[in-house]
Amino acid sequence: MPAPTAGLVLAAGAGLRLGLGTKALLPFQGRPLIEHILTQLRNGGCSSLAVVLGAQADEVMARAELGGCRAVINPDWNTGMGLSFRRGAESALAAEPDAAALLVALVDQPGLSAAVVSRLIRRHQPGRITAAGYRQAGSTAVRRGHPLIFTRDLAAAAAAQAKGDAGAREFLRANASLVDVVDCSDLADGQDLDTAADLPLLGDTSKGQVAATGPDPLD
């Protein structure tokens, strides 16, 4: 059996490039996107769940069902993803001392599936970093993406070094020899929901729903 793996979702941003408010509340399959992401982590085998909230945190907690998930509030979310990763990793690992690893996912990947999470957990090796990889259209190259799994000590080290909007990027670059990329192209597309051009990722009918229900990004 795989060692216990804590799950962490980074969802603190305001979604300024998309311009529809926090991505955590975008409608996906009839519910807030954050609920879908948490469900995939839970069904994929994460032993506990935590989510970092920031922009519109009160609204997310009021409108989304986060039952059984530890909410970590980052009031300084606008300093970038680095601080959210640091605070989230510290909280998630402290809450589950028996967790051998930490899986980090992003809230803006509606294509994430429990099968991806399960594959990464099963493939993860002690002392290593495991990353989901995705092939680009028309290419056989596999690009490193999310989720990522860090052995507990590596998660703490990466979080301690995280700053600005880079998250764990610099740590991963400096420790590339420790990263195992697992091809998940058959299970998901690995695409992020960043701009209006990406709205089809939410489904054929979501664009109108988002435009009608999305909060003012300046609120």
C-alpha positions as a printed Julia matrix, in Angstrom:
219×3 Matrix{Float64}:
   0.0    0.0     0.0
   1.27   3.52   -0.78
   2.32   5.59    2.22
  -0.21   8.22    3.41
  -0.16  11.26    1.13
  -1.65  14.57    2.26
  -3.37  16.62   -0.43
  -3.05  20.38   -0.84
  -4.94  22.6    -3.3
  -3.68  26.1    -4.04
  -6.75  28.31   -4.6
  -5.89  31.72   -3.14
  -5.61  33.81   -6.29
  -8.11  36.37   -7.58
  -8.11  35.1   -11.18
  -7.24  38.55  -12.5
  -6.19  37.39  -15.97
  -9.47  35.55  -16.43
 -11.37  38.48  -14.92
 -14.17  36.47  -13.33
 -13.15  36.41   -9.69
 -11.57  33.54   -7.82
 -11.35  30.39   -9.92
 -12.42  28.31   -6.93
 -16.03  29.39   -7.53
 -16.2   28.96  -11.3
 -19.05  26.57  -12.17
 -17.99  23.13  -13.3
 -20.42  20.26  -13.76
 -23.01  22.12  -11.71
 -20.84  22.94   -8.69
 -17.92  25.19   -7.73
 -14.66  24.11   -9.33
 -12.93  23.76   -5.95
 -15.37  21.0    -5.0
 -14.47  19.05   -8.13
 -10.72  19.34   -7.47
 -11.07  18.26   -3.83
 -13.22  15.3    -4.88
 -10.55  14.11   -7.32
  -7.86  14.27   -4.62
 -10.06  12.45   -2.13
 -11.12   9.74   -4.58
  -7.58   9.42   -5.89
  -6.25   8.38   -2.5
  -5.12  11.46   -0.57
  -5.29  10.68    3.14
  -6.22  14.25    4.15
  -7.08  17.48    2.36
  -6.16  21.12    2.78
  -6.9   24.14    0.61
  -5.29  27.57    0.66
  -7.8   30.39    0.2
  -7.17  34.1    -0.13
  -9.16  36.27   -2.5
 -12.89  36.02   -1.65
 -12.08  33.43    1.02
 -15.29  34.1     2.96
 -17.37  33.7    -0.17
 -15.67  30.43   -1.09
 -16.3   28.99    2.36
 -19.92  30.11    2.23
 -20.7   28.82   -1.27
 -18.53  25.72   -1.63
 -18.79  22.46    0.29
 -15.38  21.96    1.9
 -16.44  19.34    4.43
 -13.5   17.36    5.78
 -11.0   19.75    4.22
  -8.68  22.0     6.24
  -8.99  25.61    5.04
  -5.82  27.69    5.31
  -6.39  31.42    4.86
  -3.61  33.48    3.31
  -4.49  37.17    3.77
  -1.37  38.09    1.79
  -2.41  36.05   -1.26
  -1.59  38.97   -3.59
   2.15  38.55   -2.92
   2.09  35.47   -5.16
   1.75  31.7    -5.08
   4.96  31.2    -3.11
   3.5   32.29    0.22
   0.34  30.25   -0.32
   2.42  27.16   -1.03
   4.54  27.76    2.06
   1.62  28.28    4.42
  -0.4   25.47    2.91
   2.43  22.94    3.06
   3.28  23.83    6.64
  -0.35  23.48    7.73
  -1.06  20.28    5.79
   2.05  18.5     7.08
   1.55  19.67   10.67
  -2.05  18.42   10.62
  -1.01  14.92    9.5
   2.28  13.89   11.16
   2.02  10.41    9.63
   1.88  11.65    6.05
   4.98  10.53    4.16
   4.35  12.86    1.22
   2.43  15.92    0.08
   0.52  16.16   -3.19
   0.11  19.72   -4.47
  -2.63  20.52   -7.0
  -3.92  23.73   -8.57
  -7.56  24.8    -8.51
  -7.57  25.85  -12.17
  -7.23  22.43  -13.82
 -10.79  21.15  -14.37
  -9.42  18.19  -16.33
  -7.75  16.75  -13.25
  -9.05  13.27  -12.44
  -8.86  10.87   -9.53
  -7.06   8.47  -11.87
  -4.19  10.97  -12.27
  -3.93  11.39   -8.5
  -3.98   7.63   -7.95
  -1.31   7.0   -10.59
   1.02   9.59   -9.07
   0.57   8.26   -5.54
   1.27   4.69   -6.7
   4.36   5.71   -8.7
   5.86   7.99   -6.05
   9.15   6.81   -4.56
  10.64   7.78   -1.15
  13.1   10.63   -1.36
  11.8   11.71   -4.77
   9.47  14.27   -6.37
   6.77  12.92   -8.69
   5.16  15.17  -11.3
   2.31  14.58  -13.71
   3.46  14.96  -17.31
   1.42  15.72  -20.42
   2.23  15.41  -24.12
   1.72  18.48  -26.25
  -0.4   18.29  -29.39
   1.69  17.14  -32.33
   4.66  16.24  -30.14
   5.96  13.17  -28.34
   7.66  15.31  -25.67
   6.14  15.09  -22.18
   5.94  18.41  -20.32
   6.09  18.49  -16.53
   2.9   19.81  -14.95
   0.65  19.36  -11.92
  -0.12  17.73   -9.57
   3.25  17.25   -7.87
   4.11  14.92   -5.02
   6.96  15.75   -2.65
   8.36  13.43   -0.02
   7.68  15.11    3.32
  11.16  16.56    3.84
  11.36  17.78    0.24
   7.94  19.44    0.58
   9.17  21.31    3.65
  12.37  22.36    1.88
  10.54  23.51   -1.25
   7.99  25.45    0.81
  10.71  27.16    2.84
  12.3   28.46   -0.37
   9.08  29.46   -2.14
   8.64  33.16   -2.81
   6.86  35.51   -5.18
   4.7   33.88   -7.83
   7.12  31.05   -8.62
   5.8   28.55   -6.1
   8.14  25.56   -6.18
   9.53  26.34   -9.64
  13.03  27.35   -8.54
  13.3   24.42   -6.15
  12.29  22.0    -8.89
  14.78  23.52  -11.29
  17.59  23.26   -8.74
  16.67  19.65   -7.91
  15.77  18.38  -11.37
  17.61  15.1   -10.76
  15.06  14.23   -8.06
  12.0   14.74  -10.29
  10.24  11.77  -11.87
   7.76  12.81  -14.57
   4.88  10.37  -14.98
   3.03  10.56  -18.31
  -0.67  11.13  -17.58
  -1.68  12.19  -21.08
  -4.08   9.26  -21.35
  -5.95  10.45  -18.26
  -6.02  14.25  -18.48
  -4.9   17.2   -20.59
  -3.08  19.12  -17.86
  -4.39  22.47  -19.14
  -4.73  25.49  -16.86
  -7.73  27.81  -16.91
  -5.95  31.19  -17.29
  -7.73  33.37  -19.85
 -11.1   33.69  -21.56
  -9.77  31.49  -24.37
  -9.59  28.63  -21.86
 -13.25  28.81  -20.79
 -14.21  25.8   -22.97
 -12.31  23.7   -20.4
 -15.31  24.24  -18.13
 -17.66  22.65  -20.64
 -19.8   23.78  -23.56
 -22.42  25.56  -21.45
 -20.17  27.07  -18.79
 -19.14  30.24  -20.59
 -22.55  31.81  -20.24
 -22.87  30.66  -16.62
 -19.52  32.15  -15.7
 -20.29  35.47  -17.36
 -23.6   35.64  -15.53
 -22.48  34.55  -12.07
 -18.81  35.46  -11.78
 -18.11  38.13   -9.11
 -16.47  41.44   -9.91
 -12.69  40.73   -9.83
 -12.19  44.03   -7.99
 -14.43  43.04   -5.05
